[in-house]
Amino acid sequence: MTQDTPEFWAQAARQFQQTFGDSWMKMFQSFQGLDLGQGSAPGVPLPEQPVGIAPDKLQALQQQYLHDLAQLMQHGPEVGAAASGDKRFAAKAWGDNPLAALSAAAYQLNARLLLQMADAVQADAKTRARIRFAVEQWVAASAPSNFLALNAEAQQKAIETKGESLAKGMHNLLHDLQQGHVSMTDESQFEVGRNVATTEGAVVFENELFQLIEYKPLTAKVYERPLLLIPPCINKYYILDLQPDNSLIRYAVAQGHRTFVVSWRNPDETLAHKTWDDYIEDAAIQAIHVVQAISGAKTINALGFCVGGTILGTALAVLAARGEKPVHSATFLTTFLDFTETGIMDVFIDEAMVRYREKQMGQGGLMKGRDLSSTFSFLRPNDLVWNYVVGNYLKGETPPPFDLLYWNSDSTNLPGPFYAWYLRNTYLENNLVKPGQLTVCGEALDLRRVDIPAYIYGSREDHIVPIGGAYASTQVLPGKKRFVMGASGHIAGVINPPEKKKRSHWLRPDGKLPTTLDAWLAGADEHVGSWWPDWAAWLKAQAGKQVAAPKSYGKGKYKVIEAAPGRYVKEKAR
């Protein structure tokens, strides 16, 4: 028999199904009487009641599956993996190896069926999302590309290198086991302060939670209102200052803004008791007042990114409750204030899970940065987990140097009480947008009192802060607002310097902010390139007159402590 005959592919298909299909068949059969009360994916809460699939829908899916399987047996894998464009099986080695080509095609056929059955489950939306997430994890993990015995490309490389790739893969595996995470980039090529986080500046204030960095002006004059950036405390600040050609911090300095940034300390056991209130009073509000004191400005402009934006919004509500208005305008980048639409993160959050975290660490302890990083990576398992498992270990490759992925691997811990409060009052109960529901730093919160100009940015493909969740802030804050949507995801959409001439952004020429994102999109126009110039023009209008740039860092009691980027950002999670 040759590869061109139906008999060849029928025999190969039977051989594959007998050899590798048993686990797929067990999972397929489980859907016929689906009951997730006996088990679920790690970290995914279980539904309270058994769920299932309507018999007629299940029968239709089975019939379609048998039809597609017959086509595969008759015509071979050209109707399967080769036609799908799946990059995991795109290498020539997969097509040159009949069994490998068939394994890829059969895998995709089975994966498609399982995902269709997950979508057909009769249950509430949250339970369906949880089931689909669990199935997606299983499907991603079981791909034949993840196993040396089935990965034709890795096998071919092992032959061509006379086993060197396997030896290198074992070395990479041992290295990653020692460091505690899968390498996404060649981390040896980067050093904070040497080739990332290099914008010139100095630490002018520090306490046990953060250091405040002031940057050296790049212009003869600066605007009278300085700019304070508050990054997320679940990551390190230098996502905003990776390298000179993609640094939002350097861009702001070059635009003539006297720029400061909060550099969070990486918590250890000495900070294990810190709360949300501590981060608001002793970090965000403290930083605002220090910037005022150093600059001599009555009001400043502030920017919050991701959780940093939620912290900024909370701090502004506390200040408003005290009758204080030290911030003239606020920029919110991929930020939740209203947690109604949280996307895939919702699958992890329910009352039982939050109670567990409160019992575990609500009175003290640490949420480990490694665990947080793993959670975010498994939101996109093929791209952020298995891609590197295959490349690093099966092929023995060293991933290329990439500053953004180096930052992504530089994890940070969170104080347990801070984390537990955040889970309950944002993702679970959405209390920030309920006037008077929360008391923070002794003040009843009401975001309706944060009546200042606001620039609100969301990324179209963001899986951390879905674009609808970012847009929801336009309906919460009462002041004059400008909303812009950028292309790409949570990080790549934000870190998009104009010189790269990449991606697009969308604006409404009439400036209207209807109640829904879809209504906003109906009147929005696409603009090629980065959104940074639009933000720069908006911020310029908020920054006041220009004055002579300062000749030195700090002022009065706020003196230089050390050169940027400072000690705190270099601390590794333990």
Residue pairs with C-beta under 8 A, 6 or more apart in sequence:
1 7
1 8
1 11
2 8
3 9
3 76
3 98
6 73
6 74
6 75
8 76
8 98
9 72
9 73
9 74
9 75
9 76
9 77
9 102
10 73
10 74
12 98
12 99
12 102
13 69
13 72
13 73
13 102
13 106
15 99
16 99
16 102
16 103
16 106
17 106
20 103
20 106
20 144
20 150
21 106
21 110
23 142
24 110
24 114
24 142
27 114
27 138
28 110
28 113
28 114
28 117
31 53
31 58
31 114
31 117
32 53
32 58
33 52
34 50
34 51
34 52
34 53
34 121
35 50
35 51
35 52
36 46
36 47
36 50
36 51
36 131
37 46
37 47
37 50
40 46
40 130
40 134
41 133
41 134
41 137
41 138
43 348
43 375
44 130
44 133
44 134
44 347
44 348
45 130
45 347
45 348
45 350
45 352
45 353
47 123
47 127
47 130
51 121
51 122
51 123
51 127
51 131
52 121
52 122
53 117
53 120
53 121
53 122
54 120
54 122
57 120
58 117
58 120
61 113
61 116
61 117
61 120
64 113
65 109
65 113
68 109
69 109
71 79
72 79
72 80
72 102
72 105
72 106
72 109
76 101
76 102
76 105
77 101
77 102
77 104
77 105
79 105
80 101
80 102
80 104
80 105
80 106
80 108
80 109
81 89
81 94
81 101
81 104
81 105
81 107
81 108
82 89
82 95
82 101
82 105
84 108
86 104
86 108
88 104
88 143
88 145
88 382
88 390
89 101
89 104
89 145
91 152
91 153
93 100
93 152
93 153
93 155
93 156
94 100
94 101
94 104
94 152
94 153
95 101
96 152
97 152
97 155
100 144
100 150
100 151
100 152
101 152
103 144
103 150
104 144
104 145
107 142
107 143
107 144
111 139
111 143
114 135
114 138
114 139
115 132
115 135
115 136
115 139
117 135
118 128
118 131
118 132
118 135
118 136
119 128
119 132
121 127
121 128
121 131
123 131
126 346
126 347
126 350
129 344
129 346
129 347
130 347
133 344
133 347
136 381
137 378
137 381
140 381
140 382
140 385
140 386
141 381
141 386
143 382
143 386
144 150
144 151
145 151
145 153
145 386
145 390
146 386
146 389
146 390
146 394
147 394
148 154
148 155
148 158
148 166
148 394
151 390
151 394
153 395
154 165
154 390
154 394
154 395
157 165
157 395
157 396
158 165
158 166
161 396
164 396
165 395
165 396
165 397
166 396
167 396
168 396
168 397
169 392
169 393
169 394
169 395
169 396
170 393
171 396
172 183
172 392
172 393
172 396
172 398
173 392
173 393
175 183
176 182
176 183
176 392
180 370
181 370
181 373
181 374
181 409
181 411
182 377
182 385
182 388
182 389
182 392
183 388
183 392
183 398
183 399
183 409
184 384
184 388
184 399
184 402
184 405
184 408
184 409
185 399
185 400
185 401
185 402
185 405
185 406
185 409
186 398
186 399
186 400
186 401
187 406
187 409
189 195
189 401
189 406
190 196
190 401
190 403
190 406
192 236
192 238
192 410
192 565
192 569
192 570
193 564
193 565
193 570
195 243
195 403
196 238
196 241
196 242
196 243
196 403
196 406
196 407
197 237
197 238
197 241
197 242
197 564
197 565
197 569
198 241
198 243
198 244
199 215
199 241
199 244
199 247
199 249
199 250
199 253
199 564
200 215
200 216
200 564
201 213
201 214
201 215
201 216
201 553
201 563
201 564
201 565
202 213
202 214
202 216
202 553
202 554
202 560
202 561
202 562
202 563
202 564
203 211
203 212
203 213
203 263
203 560
203 561
203 562
203 563
203 564
203 566
204 212
204 213
204 214
204 290
204 294
204 553
204 554
204 558
204 559
204 560
204 561
205 211
205 212
205 287
205 290
205 554
205 558
205 561
206 212
206 561
206 566
206 568
207 282
207 283
207 286
208 265
208 270
208 271
208 282
209 264
209 265
209 271
209 274
209 278
209 279
209 282
209 283
210 262
210 263
210 264
210 265
210 283
210 287
210 568
211 262
211 263
211 265
211 561
211 566
211 567
211 568
211 569
212 260
212 261
212 262
212 263
212 287
212 290
212 291
213 237
213 260
213 261
213 263
213 564
213 565
213 566
214 258
214 259
214 260
214 294
214 553
214 554
215 249
215 250
215 253
215 258
215 259
215 260
215 261
215 564
216 253
216 553
217 253
217 256
217 258
217 549
217 550
218 250
218 253
218 254
219 253
219 254
219 256
219 549
220 548
220 549
221 256
221 546
221 547
221 548
221 549
222 256
222 257
222 258
222 546
222 547
222 548
222 549
222 550
223 256
223 257
223 258
223 540
223 543
223 544
223 545
223 546
223 547
224 295
224 297
224 543
224 544
224 545
224 546
224 547
225 295
225 297
225 299
225 300
225 301
225 328
225 542
225 543
225 544
226 257
226 258
226 259
226 260
226 291
226 294
226 295
226 297
226 300
226 301
227 252
227 257
227 258
227 259
227 260
227 300
227 301
227 302
227 303
227 539
227 543
228 260
228 261
228 262
228 287
228 288
228 291
228 300
228 301
228 302
228 303
229 237
229 240
229 248
229 249
229 252
229 259
229 260
229 261
229 262
229 302
229 303
229 304
229 305
229 308
230 261
230 262
230 284
230 287
230 302
230 303
230 304
230 305
230 308
230 309
230 311
230 312
231 237
231 239
231 240
231 261
231 262
231 264
231 305
231 306
231 308
232 305
232 306
232 307
232 308
233 264
233 279
233 307
233 308
233 311
233 412
233 414
234 306
234 307
234 369
234 372
234 412
234 414
235 306
235 407
235 408
235 410
235 411
235 412
236 263
236 264
236 266
236 407
236 410
236 412
236 569
237 261
237 262
237 263
237 264
237 569
238 407
238 565
238 569
239 305
239 404
239 407
239 491
239 495
240 247
240 248
240 249
240 261
240 305
240 495
241 247
241 248
241 249
241 250
241 261
241 565
242 403
242 404
242 407
242 495
243 403
244 250
245 497
245 499
245 500
246 403
246 495
246 497
246 500
247 497
248 494
248 495
248 497
248 532
249 259
249 261
251 497
251 532
251 536
252 259
252 536
252 539
253 259
255 536
255 539
255 540
256 540
256 543
256 546
257 301
257 539
257 543
258 295
258 549
258 550
260 287
260 291
260 294
262 283
262 284
262 287
262 308
263 565
263 566
263 568
263 569
264 283
264 412
264 568
265 271
265 568
265 571
266 369
266 412
266 413
266 568
266 571
266 572
266 573
267 274
267 366
267 412
267 413
267 414
267 415
268 366
268 413
268 574
269 366
271 415
272 361
272 364
272 365
272 366
272 415
272 416
273 363
273 364
273 415
273 417
274 415
274 417
274 418
275 415
275 417
275 418
275 421
276 314
276 417
276 418
276 421
276 422
276 425
276 440
277 440
277 441
278 415
278 418
279 311
279 418
280 311
280 314
280 315
280 318
280 440
280 441
281 318
281 441
283 311
284 311
284 312
284 314
284 315
285 315
285 318
285 319
285 441
288 300
288 302
288 315
288 319
288 326
288 327
289 326
290 558
291 297
291 300
292 298
292 299
292 300
292 326
293 555
293 556
293 558
294 554
294 555
294 556
294 558
295 555
296 555
297 544
298 326
299 325
299 326
299 327
299 328
300 326
300 327
300 328
301 327
301 328
301 329
301 330
301 331
301 539
301 542
301 543
302 312
302 316
302 327
302 329
302 330
302 331
303 312
303 330
303 331
303 332
303 333
304 310
304 311
304 312
304 313
304 330
304 331
304 332
304 333
304 335
305 333
305 334
305 335
305 494
306 333
306 334
306 335
306 464
306 465
306 490
307 422
308 335
309 332
309 333
309 334
309 335
309 336
309 337
310 335
310 336
310 337
310 426
310 432
312 330
312 332
312 335
313 330
313 332
313 335
313 337
313 432
313 447
313 450
313 473
314 432
314 440
314 445
316 327
316 330
316 450
316 452
317 432
317 440
317 443
317 445
317 446
317 447
317 449
317 450
318 440
318 441
318 443
318 445
319 325
319 326
319 327
320 446
320 449
320 450
320 451
321 443
321 444
321 445
321 446
321 449
322 443
325 452
327 452
328 452
328 453
328 542
329 452
329 453
329 454
329 455
329 539
329 542
330 450
330 452
330 453
330 454
330 455
331 454
331 455
331 456
331 457
331 535
331 539
332 454
332 455
332 456
332 457
332 470
332 473
333 457
333 494
334 457
334 458
334 459
334 462
334 464
334 465
334 470
334 490
334 493
334 494
335 456
335 465
335 470
335 473
336 342
336 426
336 465
336 469
336 470
336 472
336 473
337 432
337 433
337 447
337 472
337 473
337 476
337 477
338 430
338 432
338 433
338 469
338 472
338 473
338 475
338 476
339 426
339 427
339 430
339 432
339 433
339 469
340 430
340 469
340 472
341 466
341 468
341 469
341 472
342 349
342 427
342 466
342 469
343 463
343 464
343 465
343 466
343 469
344 379
344 463
345 379
345 427
345 464
346 427
348 375
349 423
349 427
349 428
350 428
351 428
353 423
354 420
354 423
354 424
354 428
357 367
357 416
357 419
357 420
357 423
358 420
358 424
360 416
361 367
361 416
361 417
361 419
361 420
362 416
362 417
362 420
362 421
363 416
363 417
364 416
364 417
365 415
365 416
366 413
366 414
366 415
366 416
367 413
367 414
367 415
367 416
367 419
368 411
368 413
368 573
369 411
369 412
369 413
369 414
369 573
370 411
370 573
372 411
372 412
372 414
373 408
373 409
373 411
376 384
376 464
377 384
377 385
378 384
378 385
379 463
379 464
380 463
388 399
391 397
391 399
392 398
392 399
399 405
404 491
404 492
404 495
408 491
410 572
411 573
412 573
413 573
413 574
425 431
425 432
425 438
426 432
431 437
431 438
432 438
432 445
432 447
433 447
433 476
435 445
435 446
435 447
435 448
436 444
436 445
436 446
437 445
438 444
438 445
439 445
447 476
447 477
448 476
448 478
449 478
450 477
450 478
450 479
451 477
451 478
451 479
452 479
453 479
453 480
453 481
453 482
453 542
454 473
454 477
454 479
454 480
454 481
454 482
455 481
455 482
455 484
455 535
455 538
455 539
456 470
456 471
456 473
456 474
456 477
456 481
456 482
456 483
456 484
457 470
457 483
457 484
457 485
457 486
457 494
457 531
457 535
458 465
458 467
458 469
458 470
458 471
458 483
458 484
458 485
458 486
459 465
459 467
459 470
459 485
459 486
459 487
459 488
459 489
459 490
459 492
459 493
459 494
460 467
460 485
460 486
460 487
460 488
460 493
460 506
461 467
461 487
461 488
461 489
461 493
462 470
462 489
462 490
462 493
463 489
463 490
464 489
464 490
465 490
467 485
467 517
468 517
471 483
471 485
471 517
471 520
474 481
474 483
474 513
474 520
475 513
475 515
481 513
482 511
482 538
483 508
483 513
483 520
484 505
484 506
484 507
484 531
484 534
484 535
485 505
485 506
485 521
485 524
486 493
486 494
486 496
486 503
486 504
486 505
486 506
486 530
486 531
487 493
487 503
487 504
487 505
488 496
488 503
492 503
493 503
496 502
496 503
496 530
496 531
496 532
497 530
497 532
498 529
498 530
498 532
498 533
500 530
501 528
501 529
501 530
502 529
502 530
503 529
503 530
504 526
504 527
504 528
504 529
505 526
505 527
505 529
505 530
505 531
505 534
506 521
506 524
506 525
506 526
506 527
507 524
507 525
507 527
507 534
508 520
508 523
508 524
508 525
509 523
509 525
510 523
512 520
512 523
513 520
514 520
527 534
553 559
553 560
554 560
